């Protein structure tokens, strides 16, 4: 799969062969600086676009899983004042809107999403088994969306939506970056975060290492176009499945 890294070929595509020759010419220092700026700006723009695409793909994947799961046999139930049907439908509606608008929510939408996230947090603590998994997945999606929104808005409280799973997320990132199948983790720390989101979701929903292995196989084969040997897949799935949720 084509990666957004600043290779020689990529530079040539961005600014043209003639400009690259000027860029390397010691007799034209101002031109060198101008062209370097063009190349780096294009790289940054493409990389930001790529990361946003990966994030949205992950939200869509998790939401598809949610939609494929039947609502628990709890219609009409409330937990500590939270109506299960209402919090499910409200959160799902906001996820639909977020996906349909390519990551845009109004201030009122964000306020409602925060309220839903808080309610889901309350509900998940009181549930168990398949019921807990259903609402934990919904909480996970809402939390990911809120974290993305807060990252794009410096005025947002950065601590609101991270404590429950941030440490686990960073531990999975460490495992994946140590593996580093395409050799970029040293300079791009979040290169494998799309896999990270999926494996973290599996952990939060009490999935075993077999499902984590399947996620690794699916992503590396279909999104990265690489084949990973069985021993490596077994080692990675074992390491990730042993990470304790915090």
N, C-alpha and C positions, 0 to 999 in steps of 0.2 A: 504494500500500500504506500502511496506517495506521502511522505512526511514533509511538514513545513520546516525544513532546516536549511540553513544558508549555505548550500553547496555551491560549487563553482558553476554547475549547470543552471542552478536556480538564479544566480546572479546574472548569468548571461540572458536568461529568459526575461528578467525584470528590466534590465537597462540596455541590452543590446551589446553585441560584440565590440563595436567601435567604442562605446562608452567605457567598457571595461579596459580597453587598451589605454584610453586616456586616464582612467583611474590608476593604473599602474605606472604612469609616466611621471618621473620625478621632476619634470620641467613644468608641470601644471598643478601645483599644490592646491589652489583654490578649487579647480575642477575636481581634483581627487576628493576633497571634502564634500563638495556638492553631491557627487555621485554616490559616495559612501552613505550620505544621509538618505538619498533616494532608495538605495538598496535596503538599508536597515529599516526605514519606514515601511516599505512594502513587506518585508519579512514580518515585522511586528503586526501589521494589519492582518496578514494571512494567518499568523499563528493564533491571534486572538479569535479570528473567525473559526479556526479549526477547533480550538478548545470549547468555544460556545456550541459548536455543532455536536461535539462529543457529549457535552453535558445534556443538551436537549435530547439526543438519542437515548441517553440513559434514563431520563425522566419518562420518555415515551415507553421504553422497555418495561420499566417498573410499573407504569400505569396500565399497560397491556396485561401484565401479570395480575394486577389488582382486578381489572375488569373480568378476567377469566375465572376469578374465584367467586363462588356464590356467597351472597350475604349470609352471615351467621343466622341461626334460628333464634334471633333475639329481637324481632320486630315488636315495637311497642315498649321495649325495655329502656330504662334509664339507669345510669350509673352515676351516683353522686351528683344528680341533677343534670347529667348530660344525656340527651336523647340520642341513642345510637344511630337511628335512621337519619336524623337531621344532620348530625356531625359528618356522617358518611356522604350524604348528598351535597352538603355545602362545600366540603373539601374537594369532592370529585368535580363539582362545577367550576371551582377555581383552578383546578389542574387542567381541565378542558380549556378554560380561557387562556391560561398561561401557555399551553402548547399551541393553541390556535393563533395567538397574538405574537408568537415567537419570543416569549419571555417577558412580555409587558403586562403589568398589572397596575391598576389605578391605586391611589393612596387608600381609598375605601376598601378595595380588594385586599390590599396588604394587611390592613387592620383586621379584616374578617379572617384572613388566613392565619394571622397570629392567634386570634381567639380560637379558631379551630384546632390549631396545633396544641395550644394549651389544654383544650378539652380532650384531645386525643391522648395527650400525655397522662391525663388523669385516668382515662378509660383503660389504657393499656396496662397500667399498674394493677388494676382490679380484675383483669381477665387472665385466662390461661388457655393452653392448647391452641386449637385452630382459630378460636375467636380472637385470642390475643395476636396471633400471626396476621390475621386479616387487618386489624386496626393498627398494628405496629408497622405494617407495610405502608399504610396510608400516612401515618405519622412520619415515616422516613421520607416519603416523597415531599410532604409539606415542609419538613425541615431542610431538605436539600434546596428547595425553591427559596425559602427564606434566607438561607445562607448565601445563595447566589445573589439575591436582591441586596442583602446587606453589604456584600463585597463590592457591589456597584454603587453604593451610597455611603460615603464616609460618615454621614451623620447618624447612621443606624448603629444601635448597640451591638457590638461585635460578639458579645458573650451569650446572647439570648438563646441561640439554637444549637450550640456546639457541645456542651458538656457531656451529654449522654453518649455520644459516639465519636467525638473528634479523636480521642486518644487511640481508639481501635482503628480508625481510618488511617492515622499516621503510622501505626504499626504495620498495617497491610501495605501501605506505600513503601515502607522500608524493605519489606520482603520482596516486593515487585521491583524496586529500584536496584536491589542487590542482584537480582536475576538479570534484569536489563537486557532483553533479547536483541534489541537493535542498537545498543551502545550509546544512548543519549542521556541517561539518567543523571550523569554528573552535571550537565548543563541545564537540563529540563526536568525539574523535580517532579512535575505532575504529569509526565508523559503517559503513565499507565493508570491515571485516575479513573478512566472509563471502566477498566476492569475492576478497579478498587471499589467503585460504587456498587457494582453487581455482587461482588463477593461479600462486601459489608452487609448488603441487603439480605444475602443468604444467611449470614451469621445472625443477624437480628431476627430472622424468622426461623431460627433453630434448625437450619438445614445442615446436613452432614458433609463430610469432605468429598463424598461422591458427587454431590451437586456442585460443590465448588470446583471440582476437577472438570465437570462438564462445562461450567462457565468459562474456565480457562481455555478449554479445547475450542469451544464455540467462538470466543473472541479472537484468539490467535489465528485460527483458521479462516474465519469469515471476514474479520475486520482488519487483521494485520497481514493476512496472506502468508503466514509462516507455519511450519509444522514443528511441534515441540515433542521431544522424545518422552516415552512413558515414565522413565525414571525421574525426569525433571517435573513432569506434571504431578506425579505422586508426591514428590518432595514439597512442591509449592502448595498443593492442596492440604497436605499434612500441616505445614507451617501455619497456613492461614486459618485452618479449622481449629488450631490450638490457641489462637489468639482469644484472650478473655475480653468479653465486652465490658466497656467501662462507661 
